[in-house]
Amino acid sequence: MLIDNARTSDSEIASQIKISPQAVRKIRLKLENEYINEYRTIPNYEKLGITVFAVAQMKVLNREILNNKHLIGAFEINEANITHILILGFKSLEELDEYKIRLSGNAEIQRMDVISMKGLLKNSPVELFKEQLSH
């Protein structure tokens, strides 16, 4: 239930699975201590004006770029010419172009795939989490 809606109250969960709210609280605390790092919002990018995404494979020369406001996700990998795969979001292609100019000297882009908002098909790990927890 928490995977589907992290804001579900202990009382709501308790009534659905027929245990006390105190027992639910105890289970929730154990999950938060062992498995849950933080709760996050899944934004509606389109309503926020984010219409362009980029998946960039690059050799990062200055790790400060990993703190950029456009960065949605980042993976560090061990390849000769690629040290990171970044997922980035922008309001427009012009904003993406400005990002690439500012990146000069801090990273070497090896490949960048640009995707419109219409190409975003899924933005949630919920099904993966459910599968892992069912084992």
N, C-alpha and C positions, 0 to 999 in steps of 0.2 A: 504494500500500500504506500509506503514512503517513497518507493521508486516512482510510482505514478504521480504522487502529489506529496512533496515533502512538508507541506503545510497542514496535512491531516493531523488533527489533534489526537492526543492519547485517548481521550474519551470516545472519539469516533471509532478509532481502531479497536478499542476495548469492546465496544458494543457489537462490532462486526465479527470479532473472533471469540467473543464471549469469555473474556478474562477481565480482571480489574484494571482500571487506568494506572494504578501503581505498578502493576506487573508490566504493562506496556512501557511505562516510563523506564523501568529497569532494563528492559530489552533495548529500548531506544538508546539509552546511555551506553550500553555495551557495544551496540552497532557504531555509535559515534566515536567511541574510543578505539575500536579495532578496524572498522571498514570505511567509515565516512569521514573524509577530510574536511569537507565543507559543503554547504548547500549553495546552489547557483541558480540564477535566473536564465532561462533560455529566451533570449530576446527575439522580437519580431523585427528582423533586420530591415525589411521593407518599410515599416512604419517609422523606423529610426532614420531612414534615408540612406541606408547602406545598400547600394545597388550593384556594386562591382566587388567580386572576390578574386583573389589571386593565390595560387599555390606556387610558391617559389622554392626552387632548389638552388641553394647558394653556398658559397664558401664565405663564412663570416670571418672578417678580419678584426672587427671591433664588437665585442659582445654587448656594448651599450645599445646597439640596434634592437636587441631582444626586449628592450623596455619601450618600444615605440607604440604609440596609441593605436596604430592600425593592426597590430598583431593580435590575432584571435587565438592561434595555437602554434606551437613550435615543437619540433622533434630534432634531437641531435643525433646524427648518424656518423658512421666511420667510413667515408669514401675518400678517395684521393682528392677530388676537386669539389666535393660537396660535403659540408659539415653540418648543414641544417636544412630542414624542410619547414617552411613557414606558411601558415594560412593567414591571409591578410584581408581586411575589409576596407572599402573606400566608398565615398559618396558618388564619385564619378571617375571616368577614365582620366580626366585632367588631374584629379587628386592622386591617382595611381602614378601618372607620369611625373608629378612633382616629387613623390616618394622615391621613385627610381633615381631622380637627379640628386636628391639629398643623400641617397645611399652610397653614392660614388666615394670610393676610398675606404668605406667601412665594410663593404662586402662585394663579392663578385657573383652576379647572378649567372647561373649556369643554364637554368630553364625556368620559365614562368608561364603558367597556364592561367588565362584570365577567363572568368566565368561570370555571367550576368546573374542577377537575383533570381531570374526564372530558372536557372540551372540548379538552384539549391533544392534538392529533393528530400533530404533528411538532415535534421540538426538535433539529434537526441540519442544518447547511448542507452536508453531505457531497455530496449529489447536485449541488448548484450548483457546488461546487468542482471536481468531476469533469468536469462539462460545460465549465467555463471552461478547464480544463487540457487538454482534448482538442482544442482549436482551435489 
